């Protein structure tokens, strides 16, 4: 048998090896950590759903108001031109969001 000793200093200074000392997670700690992670993920999903709902609501209201102004006053007035420009911007933004392209 060869007598090869392991040099820990050489191993620790090596760039190819990462050494860490950690305690073993027991079952109760693991279950607690998983419950916290699940609660955080559920909270994040609720926040995103609320954000999307509010955004869809606001955009819907603006689209309805723009359509109302355009249909009531027509495009000849200044309000109609502004409503058409706003409506065009909303449609452009939605198409950009749907296709995943960002303006640069």
N, C-alpha and C positions, 0 to 999 in steps of 0.2 A: 504494500500500500504506500502511496505517496503521501508525504506529510505536507499538505498545502494548507497554510493558514489564510484566513480571510482578513484582509486589511480593511477595516471599516473607514479609516481616514481616506484611503484611496477611493473607496466606493462612494463616500459622501461627496468628494470633490469631483467626481465624474459628471460630465454634462449629460450623459445618456441615461442616467438613473435618477429617479426622484425618490427620496426617502422621506417618510413621514411616520410619526408615532401618534396613534389614535387609540382611544379606548373602544372596546366593543360595545355596540349599542344593544341594550337588553330589550326584551319584548315590550315592556311597558313604555319605554322611551320611543321605540319605533312606532308603536300604535299612536302615541301622542303626537309625534311628528307628522304621521300620515293624516291624522284628523285635522291638524292645523293646516297642512297643505291643501286638503280637500276643501276646508272652509275658505281659505284664501282664493282658491280657484273658483268656487261658487260665487263668492263676492265679486270677483273680477268679471265673471259672466253677467251678473246682475247689473254691474256698472255699465258694461258695454251695451247691454240690451236697453237700458234706460237712455243712454246717449244716442243710440240709433233711433229709438222711438221719438225722442224730443226733436232730433234732426229731421226725421221724416215728417213730423207734425208741422214744424216751422216751414219747411220747404213747401209742403202741401198748401198751407195757408197763404204763403206768398204767391204761389202759382195761381190759386183761385182768385186772389185779389188782383193780380196782373191781368188774368183773363177777364175779370169783371170790368176793369178799367178799359181794356181794349174794346170789349163788346159794347160798353155803355157809351163811351165817348168817341171811339174810332181812333184810327192812327193819325188823323190830321192834327190832333191837339198835342200839346207838349207832354201832357200826362200819358197819352197813348204811346208816344215815342219812348218815354222813359220806361213804361211798363213793358214794352216790346224788348227793349235793351236788357232789362232785368230778366225777363223770361228767357231770352237767348242765352244769357250768362248761366242761368240755372241749367238749361238743357245741355250746354257745352260742358259744364262741370259734371253733370251726371254721366254723360257719355265718356268723359275722361276718366271718371271713377270706375265705370263699368269695364272699360278697356284696360285700365291700369296704367295709363300713360300720364306722366306728370309734365306740366309745361316747364320749359327751361328758359 
